[in-house]
Amino acid sequence: MTPGTEAVASDPLVDEARAAPTLLTVVVTETQAREWTEGGFGLLEGRVSSNGRSTAYLCTDFVCRLPMVEPSDLELALRPV
């Protein structure tokens, strides 16, 4: 299965996610998330944008926090405890 090829435009939230010191960062469009879900990758199921804005879902052990749309919220959530 090949996810959609449409590009994800750069914006502050996407830039913060890409810069995160995590093991895995996935930046996808809603179409790509749906295609990955249809291909069996359930973690992306139902992951949609919030009011048309770029939306981050921070997940650990296949459990995701509430969606975030502010880069500062994502930056804070990614800080080591």
C-alpha positions in Angstrom: 0.0 0.0 0.0 1.3 3.4 -0.9 -0.2 6.4 1.1 -1.4 9.4 -0.9 1.3 11.6 -2.3 -0.2 15.0 -1.5 2.2 17.2 0.4 1.7 18.5 3.9 2.3 22.2 3.8 4.7 23.5 6.4 3.2 25.5 9.3 4.3 26.1 12.9 2.7 23.0 14.3 4.1 20.7 11.6 7.5 22.3 12.0 7.4 21.6 15.8 6.4 18.0 15.2 9.2 17.5 12.7 11.8 19.0 15.1 10.6 16.8 18.0 13.3 14.5 19.5 11.0 11.4 19.3 11.5 8.0 17.9 8.8 8.4 15.3 7.1 11.4 13.9 4.3 10.9 11.3 3.1 14.0 9.4 0.2 13.1 7.1 -2.9 14.6 5.5 -6.4 13.3 6.4 -6.4 11.4 3.1 -3.1 9.8 3.9 -4.2 8.9 7.4 -7.4 7.2 6.0 -5.3 5.3 3.4 -2.9 4.1 6.1 -5.9 3.0 8.3 -7.4 1.1 5.3 -4.0 -0.6 5.0 -4.2 -1.9 8.5 -2.3 0.8 10.5 -5.1 1.5 13.0 -3.2 4.2 15.1 -4.2 6.8 12.5 -7.9 5.8 12.5 -10.0 8.9 13.1 -7.1 11.3 13.2 -8.5 14.3 11.6 -7.7 18.0 11.7 -9.4 20.3 14.2 -11.5 22.9 12.4 -9.3 22.7 9.4 -6.1 23.4 11.3 -3.0 21.2 11.5 -3.5 18.9 14.4 -1.0 16.9 16.5 -1.8 13.6 18.2 0.9 12.6 20.7 0.8 8.9 21.2 2.6 6.5 23.5 2.1 2.7 23.5 -0.8 3.1 21.0 -2.7 5.5 23.3 -3.0 9.1 22.1 -3.5 12.3 24.1 -6.2 14.8 23.1 -5.4 16.6 19.8 -3.3 19.7 19.9 -3.3 22.6 17.4 -1.0 25.1 19.1 2.8 24.6 18.5 3.5 25.7 22.1 1.2 23.0 23.5 3.1 20.4 21.4 6.5 21.7 22.5 5.4 21.5 26.1 4.0 18.0 25.8 7.3 16.8 24.2 9.5 18.1 26.9 11.1 15.4 29.0 9.5 14.8 32.4 
